[in-house]
Amino acid sequence: MVHSAYDYFELLNDCPTKIDAIESYGLKLLLGCSDGSLRIYGPDSSGADRSPPSDQHALRKEPYALERTVEGFSKKALLSMQVLQSRELLLSLSESIAFHRLPNLETIAVITKAKGANVYSWDDRRGFLCFARQKRVCIFRHDGGRGFVEVKDFGVPDTVKSMAWCGENICLGIRKEYMILNAMNGALSEVFSSGKIAPPLVVALPSGELILGKENIGVFVDQNGKLLQADRICWSEAPTVVVIEKPYAIALFPRRVEIRSLRVPYPLIQTIVLQNARHLIKSNNAVVVALNNSVYGLFPVPLGAQIVQLTASGNFEEALALCKLLPPEDASLRAAKEGSIHIRYAHYLFDNGCYEEAMEHFLASQVDITYVLSLYPSIVLPKTTAIPEPEKLMDLSLDASQLSRGSSGLSDDLETLLPQLSESDENAALEFKKMSHNTLMALIKFLQKKRYSIVEKAAAEGTEEVVLDAVGDHFSSTRFKKSNKGRGTIPINSAAREMAAILDTALLQALLLTGQSSAALELLKGLNYCDVKICEEILQKGNHYTALLELYRSNSMHREALILLHRLVEESKSNQLQAELIQKFSPEAIIEYLKPLRGTDPMLVLEFSMLVLESCPTQTIELFLSGNIPADLVNSYLKQHAPNMQTRYLELMLAMNENGISGNLQNEMVQIYLAEVLEWYSELSAQQIWDEKAYSPTRKKLLSALESISGYNPEALLRRLPPDALFEERAILLGKMNQHELALSLYVHKLHVPELALAYCDRVYDSAVRQPLVKSSSNIYLTLLQIYLNPQKTTKNFEKRITNLVSSPNTSTPKFGSAASIKAKGGRKKIASIEGAEDMRISPGNTDSGRSDGDAEESSEEGGSAIMLDQVFDLLSRRWDRINGAQALKLLPRETKLQNLLPFLGPLLKKSSEAYRNFSVIKSLRQSENLQVKDELYNQRKAVVKISSDSMCSLCNKKIGTSVFAVYPNGKTLVHFVCFRDSQSMKAVAKGSPLRKR
């Protein structure tokens, strides 16, 4: 016997005749005796110490006395009785089936067709009765009153010995076979044999399924007779009767009653010895066993007491199963008992090496994780106020030894203990290590299952605090807080986050102790609450550098991470690390780490990027460019710590986004280029090998920068140029200051490269085309033409004019492409004016420049033989379409041969003639269009309106007659002129009335 599930009590022992049938109704017992009488017994109330029963409709655990005898209740001995509680009827089977009203036992119906019936089954849900007699099975339906209506009548192969409803079907035990009878059409289907010795036994389960007896075995089948499971109930012998009272199946044998659990493997729970037991029925609150002349009641032991018995004897599974049967109103008691049993069961399993199963029960008990972690002394936990005493977590008394850390079977330090073992204990050491590994693996699974809910609570708590701080919650801001790097501050009473810290710290250690470094790394990469101090020490001892970096990263300890990373990179260079770590900790790893920090901590990025700038210059500069670090800040930092990389950074910055770089940085880059070029010029000048047409890479960059960007100050750069060199740079700067004549003079007379002068003019002209408002650059080709024709005037005091331009304090430098001319303050004359400038002013829209041919002749004579006619003709022939022909001809000397001007005048005249013809055609087309419009107008004015005697006014609906009339523009609507005038007056009044109301 495992435990006492039922207490048996003798209810009566003085029945004068043999008991053939028994049933209970409320707290009364109905006995059908062999003499045909019905004896009714009730509790013996003669005892003075009887306590009032808690249930007035349940059997009492006290002696019963005869209250009433109904003689002649049946003509023959009763075979069976059943109380139909929902209908307050008593069904009895004797020579036929009769129904009696309870409690007065009035006979309301007798089914005569049931004469000779030997077995029946009642379906209380539908009110269907099926019974078997001879080789027939009949089905009747209760009509709700006093009558029963026959529904079906089927023939069967042989006499039915046992039957039960199973849904819409009926399971029959016929001879030695079980069959399923379809109650709708009478179809029979065989199930299996009932055995050679024992008669068939059909037991209906509350779920609608069946237990079919086969000798001493109970087989589970569904409503269609299909096997449900491989497990079977094995009785000691073939039972005569089986009743189901969850969670037990109770079987009757001639000399005893067996009680078995309905849980696999259906163990024997209790055996009650009763000699000559003949009948077994289920009552409201008990199971009743009838002998020949006495009756016993099997009263269930309270579930709480059964649970205590099972727990004390170590049958934890049975105890947990019984906990689920506790009534809903005892939910708190049920939870407490289940938790206690789970904890004790978990300790039992843990001590017997079933670590994973033990953790499952710890998990089901909802025990605090610190209680479980107390079994693992090798796990270091953070000090926190959230760790309760383990003993307070159990409501069952446990010895201190069960809760001690020694009960886990783990050493204080696994790694240090094993080397101390002797060689003879090598096998024991391996076994110990295996056991330790298994315990830790079980712990990992336990912590991972608990982690989601704990971390979710911690995250929610953190979010709530952020919201409170954001709205200025006074209570939140005044709470005493402790520092925690990376997560700001955590309140002392933050229980959820403290528990999360304990869990994650223990989980990380367990993963590392079991060699799961990759899993530990994944833990740190996600949201975690690992204790930094403990985990940092453990990771450093185990050389888990990658995990340590993730620990720093997840706690926003970026400086510590970068210091460690730099140290690892330096050690990898000296081959002090393992081969696989060398590849992982390269300088590029620092750059990858810095990328997410560009927007949050730019100064830290700049500080540590200097460590890898020389080894990875391109990646480092790309790090600066692709992030949100201010360019001015990067430039300043590079200028101070890595000036050799400043130029490269600015170049890449400008290449990526010319408009995104500030004028200050553009000026900085040009100044760097210029400084390098001046240094190069000084070296070559000192060696007297300077060549104005020599171009170093830096000089090419300088010229390109001066041309393409506009953010620098040309005057400041012009002051730094030497007076006798770098004329091309000087020309570009003068052009930026709109000093086109001086710039062109440098190209022509200093550099002696007319092609550069022409390219300069093209740039200015194209810029003027893109910006139509710019007028100062429209005559740039005429300016170059004058320089070719007047070389002496343009070169006179050339250096002095440039010096005055640069050194003048009142000079105002407009932006490149500006429409404004360079003016002096206070209405002074143009400082940039050069001698003869008044003679060279030419209006782009006027063909007469105001200069006579004599002046041109005078200029040509003044220049002497230095006039550059070849360049003039080349310019005119190549840019004829951009030069005002009339103004250009006035500038040419009188002795210029017309033949030399053919390349200029030919296409010019051709273009002018073509334009004249085009304009003439356009004029003619417009005149034709004008005539067409006039013709259309005349046609519209020719409209004829016919007035007849039937013509009506559209306004007053009267005939027009001979009155003056008006016609609307559509040519069809006719109105009296008076009506039209009145309507127009009304419209005017309507439009003007709002004004008068104001």
Buried (B, 14 or more C-beta within 10 A) or exposed (E): EBBBBBBBBBBBEEBEBBBBBBBBBBBBBBBBBBBBBBBBBBBBEEEEEEEEBEEEEBBBBBBBBBEEEBEEBBEEBBBBBBBBEEBEBBBBBBBBBBBBBBEEBEEBBBBEBBEEBBBBBBBEEEBBBBBBBEEBBBBBBBEEEEEBEEBBEBEBEEBBBBBBBBEEBBBBBBBBBBBBBBBEEBEBEEBBEBBEEBBBBBBBBEEEBBBBBBBBBBBBBBBBBEEEEEEBBBBEBBBBBBBBBEBBBBBBBEEBBBBBBBBEEBEBBBEBEBEEBBBBBBBBBBBBBBBBBBBBBBBBBEBBBBBBBBBEEEBBBBBBBBBEEBEEEBEEBBBBBBBBBBBBBBBBBBEEEBBBBBBBBBBBBEBBBBBBBBBBBBBBBBEBEBBEEBEEBBEBEBEEEBBEBEBBBBBEEBEEBBEEBEEEEEEEBEEBBEBBBBBBBBBBBBBBEBBEEBBEBBBEBBEEBEEBEEEEBEEBEEBEBEEBEEBEEBBEEBBBBBBBBBBBBBBBBBBBBBEBBEBBBBBBEEEBBBBBEBBBEBBEEBEBBBBBBBBBBBBBBBEBBBEBBBEBBBBBBEEEBEEEBBEBBBBBBBBEBBEEBBEEBBEBBBBBBBBBBEBBBEBBBBBBBEBEBEBEEBBBBBBEBBEEBBBBBBBBBBEEEEEEBBEEBBBBBBBBBBEBBBEBBEEBEEEEEBEBEEEEEBBEBBBEBBEEBBBBBBBBBBEBBEEEBBBBBBBBBBBBBBBBBBBBBBBBBBBEBBEBBBEBBBBBBEBBEEEEEBBBBBBBBBBBBBBBBBBEBBBEEBEEBBBBBBEEEEBEBBEBBBBEEBBBEEEEEEBBEBEBEEBBEBBEEEEEBEBEEEBBEEBBEBBEEBBBBEBBBBBBBBBBEBBBBEBBBBBBBEEBEEEBBEBBBEEBEEEEEEEEEEEEEEEEEEEEEEEEEEEEEEEEEEEEEEBEEEEEBEBEEEBBEEEEBBBEEEEEEBBBEBBBEBBEEEEEEEEEEEEEEE
